[in-house]
Amino acid sequence: MAKIGYYSRKPLPLEMHKVCVVQKTEIIPVEERVKAIRKAGFNTYRMESKDIYLDMLTDSGVNAMTNEQLGAMMLGDDCYAGSKTYYRLADKIKEIFNKDYFLPIHQGRACEYMLALAYVKPNPGSIVPMNFQFGTSVGKIKYCGGDYVICLKEEGFNKQSTDPFKGDFDLEKLEGVLKANEGKIAFVRIESGTNLIGGQPISLDNMLAVSELCKKYGVYSVLDASLLQDNLHFIKTRENKYKALSIREIVRKLSDAMDIIYFSARKLGFGRGGAIILNDEKQYEYIKTFVASFEGFPTFGGMSVKEMEAIRVGLDDTMDEDIISQGPQFIEYLANELEAAGIPVVTPPGGLGCHIDAMKFIPQIKHGHYPAGSLASAIYIASGARGMERGAIDEPWDSETEDEPYGSMELVRLAVPRRVYTVSQINYLVDRLCWLRDNKDLIGGLHFETKGPHQFYDALTADSDWPEKLAAKFREDFGDSL
Ligand SMILES: Cc1ncc(COP(=O)(O)O)c(C=O)c1O
């Protein structure tokens, strides 16, 4: 990996690409930003892209493509069955993962649906142990009548930590779950890296140990490799034991240990799609029946051939250390700058984005008034950047429960789409967050107009006119700056 030292200044992450296509963006005035977030019901999912300067909602399907990916899209062989594109992508997958069978599927959550349809059964409900839950994964497991058990090691729940692999399984807990539920385990889901605890990686050692336990108890190991490219960077840079291995060698070792791998190619492969890959022909034929019924003919599985060609090239990029280090380096830079400015972030910095701890940033906003939602709205007002609420608004609410479930975390995720934003844009964001830190007492809470279960994309209302007051202070401090 390119490690670049500096002579006259402290190191900055250095882009290992040159920009060949750009998209114009705009910053609307702060007063307009207040109107836009009000119109969106203080929920950043409901915002219109035209009102956003830095779109840091997600890293999914929004990563910049290379000129080679864009060129490859023109090779797409649009053909219902047996297209050349399918075989080219199948060859690339075999080359990288060394697995014989590949099912194209239109995105990650659809892969999860296919696997749940195949293996999760009701009465008695199947159990899926996992290092941590992800909404789309557990949704399908529950829909099919099963349930999940989180087996994350204790340190993973610690928001401020120096542990390099907070996504690791607690192996003892996992073994206990496997023992207690013999005959009921659908599969063990290994999320690499772990999205909802801040893009935290899982070590190769831990994944290999999980695969051994799966073998011991005769259950499938299923790797969710959606965030694998960041995780590979962390294995290479944080796990001494495997430093000498190339990225391709690490992938091979991991892949050889897993029964089934699936991924969202909206992240892995810098495209928009997904895949399930495996070695067992019988299981491949079985899962294929669901793909054919729900996704599309199994040589395209609901994906456009253009995207499949882009993913083929993007998977090669995923094996390039310079390329996969870009995201984590930008996130580390952003997190370190914020931490140095006294802004509470999840540490160590992980992949996919920088996460701000809302309960610490604005302690005056209590549960029931949505600290992370309030902070995400305030960040948008201060900067034009759209982050994602990762707290009570996002938390699934069982319709049988009367009391609102409050998760253990109230975070604002500032995702860093790969190769999209520059260091100067990150520096702009840090500046606006420092201003917000100094004006945090002006931030107020939010509420839903109606009581009872809500969805993560529902609208909220501000508890007072705090957004207008925050904007007025911004105008006072920044004069005619946007
Ligand atoms: C770890 C993980 N698994 C699965 C998914 C679902 O993928 P998709 O958005 O392509 O449906 C995501 C998406 O964010 C993810 O981060």
The ligand as an SDF file (V2000), in Angstrom:
LIG
                    3D

 16 16  0  0  0  0  0  0  0  0999 V2000
  -23.3380   -5.8650    6.0810 C   0  0  0  0  0  0  0  0  0  0  0  0
  -24.4430   -5.6820    5.0940 C   0  0  0  0  0  0  0  0  0  0  0  0
  -25.1650   -6.7260    4.6880 N   0  0  0  0  0  0  0  0  0  0  0  0
  -26.1620   -6.5960    3.7960 C   0  0  0  0  0  0  0  0  0  0  0  0
  -26.5110   -5.3650    3.2740 C   0  0  0  0  0  0  0  0  0  0  0  0
  -27.6640   -5.2470    2.3210 C   0  0  0  0  0  0  0  0  0  0  0  0
  -27.2090   -4.9510    1.0380 O   0  0  0  0  0  0  0  0  0  0  0  0
  -28.0970   -4.1440   -0.0220 P   0  0  0  0  0  0  0  0  0  0  0  0
  -28.1760   -2.7260    0.4270 O   0  0  0  0  0  0  0  0  0  0  0  0
  -27.3820   -4.3120   -1.3250 O   0  0  0  0  0  0  0  0  0  0  0  0
  -29.4340   -4.7790   -0.0530 O   0  0  0  0  0  0  0  0  0  0  0  0
  -25.7800   -4.2540    3.6650 C   0  0  0  0  0  0  0  0  0  0  0  0
  -26.1560   -2.9270    3.1520 C   0  0  0  0  0  0  0  0  0  0  0  0
  -25.8480   -1.8890    3.6760 O   0  0  0  0  0  0  0  0  0  0  0  0
  -24.7220   -4.3990    4.6040 C   0  0  0  0  0  0  0  0  0  0  0  0
  -23.9980   -3.3740    5.0290 O   0  0  0  0  0  0  0  0  0  0  0  0
  1  2  1  0
  2  3  1  0
  2 15  2  0
  3  4  2  0
  4  5  1  0
  5  6  1  0
  5 12  2  0
  6  7  1  0
  7  8  1  0
  8  9  2  0
  8 10  1  0
  8 11  1  0
 12 13  1  0
 12 15  1  0
 13 14  2  0
 15 16  1  0
M  END
$$$$
